Amino acid sequence: MRIHFIAVGGSAMHNLAIALHLKGYDVTGSDDHIFEPSKSRLNKHGLLPDDFGWDASRISDDLDFVILGMHAKVDNPELIESQNRNLKIVSYPEFIYEMSKNKTRVVIGGSHGKTSITAMVLHVLNQNGREVDFMVGAQLEGFETMVHLTDENDFILLEGDEYLSSPIDRRPKFHLYKPNIALLSGISWDHINVFPTKEIYLKQFELFLETMVSGGVLVYNKLDSQVNQISIDCKRPIRKLEYTMPDYYIDNGISFLRTDEGDLPLKIFGDHNLSNLSGAKLICQLMGVQEEEFNNSISSFKGADKRLESILVMKDRNVFKDFAHSPSKVIATVKALKNQYQNRKLIALLELHTFSSLNKEFIVEYKDSLKSADIAVLFYDPKAIKNKGLSEIDDKMIKKAFNDNKLIVFSNSGQLSDFLLSQSYVNANLLIMSSGNYASLDLDFITSQIKISE
């Protein structure tokens, strides 16, 4: 089978390209820019394009599929050539469904928590020797790629993203998978550029439940009021299983899960992660893992990449990096760290980077989101605002939206670096939250200085 990827450098796209290459397919790809780690991974497997940019001559009649990524535009010359030749053009979720029609599809959805839950389930299955196909949106320890496709595995585990499938397929990705087993973790308005109101955004999750296979199983977070309501209201002929917070406690900076076999120390922490654990446990049981097997395996789970990831651990100070950028994720992440280390000062740094977070209409959703921090710091890059075609914002507007006059706001990465290096990190934690890079802030250097600071 010959397959060409338009915009092969994306996180999911490059992993799918590698997975299909390893499966023995003839894979090619193109992109105008490819960044790390996608670049190195594609190069390792001989899939890195010889030249960056779009070229219609890459498209030929012998292609079985053209897989189109969201980074491409509707006027992409390779897309237009594919359309002119009447080739089969699909998004990556559409292609994954085609590859998994005869499998039991397990889809983890939600505005927040879906990556962590998918990662937990995959970790437990791997620890217990259960072979499954999968697609997850973050790098996990012990896995070469985050997409794995076979002919023989019975289950496929999929992270269900609610964002659009491709430039020519405006359906949310998770509407295409038709799950036999689904999980909903939480709903909090996001992606304002494609879902301009909360009502439109919420509707996507209602429609997701309507795509479930008859006789399937829905696992849902009872603690999230919106998830609870749409799960109860769903009229599909499916079984419904709710989950809440497990029984746990914190001792000396470590969370312990109370189980029938005794108290189990965990490497993860925070109410959101413990709630995610409860959902992951039900999913694993539906996939054939016993409770004792789950408990024994989850204790070694360190978390997904950039999800409360420790980048410096010392006796009196830690530095954590987190992908949190939406209001609900920021609130949960800051609260988790403050509760876990109640006797330490918490310096919380958030970058407004996404289209939604930099939008004047949406930024008010961040009200009180950093209030749990002892020192709350915010960064935004004026160039990012200009590149996204948004109206300018300023410090006064941001402080009002966050309902925090003490919020320290920076729009220059050099000044932000100086500030971070001027702080005392004795008995203190630094939390760095962003889906961007703070206008190329050198976090490695800052972390190295925190390590030796007095």
Order of alpha helices (4+ residues) and beta strands (2+ residues): beta-alpha-beta-alpha-beta-alpha-beta-alpha-beta-alpha-beta-beta-beta-beta-beta-beta-alpha-beta-alpha-beta-beta-beta-beta-alpha-alpha-beta-beta-alpha-beta-beta-alpha-alpha-beta-alpha-beta-alpha
